[in-house]
Amino acid sequence: MMIQCKKCLVEKAETEFRGDKRKLNGLRSWCKSCDQEYNRTAKRVKYNTSWRRRDRWKYEFGMTPEQYDAMLVAQGGGCAICGTKEPGRKKGVFAVDHDHITGKVRALLCTNCNIGIGNLGDDPVRLRTAADYLESFQQAEVVCG
């Protein structure tokens, strides 16, 4: 079966197209050679995870990359809770912590701090109780040890 490439407009055999599960016919709309040329082109912007995440910030929080950078500088270049300079995970950027009810941005957090407060429901009482709990065991170890 012959298929016309949407990029070069040349009809080519099915084997000249890569598979794509998302397409109805199971094939990409560009032929392999056009796809390779596109990927090689210097004009193509490599869209890494951190920039995709920054696009999401604009949509979700109304925050530009410049506002993110300014907030990070104001926080001393690290997590607002623990101060680490390593954001964590593979994303390479700090999480934008926000109030889930109002949507208001609070600060930038590393992955561990963001997940920690999120798992405790962003509830200050639960966070304080968890801290008290941990401290009670640290004190007990010193007394018993």
Helices and strands as residue ranges (DSSP letters): E 2-4, E 11-13, G 14-16, E 17-19, E 27-31, H 32-40, H 49-61, H 65-74, E 95-98, E 105-109, H 111-119, H 124-144
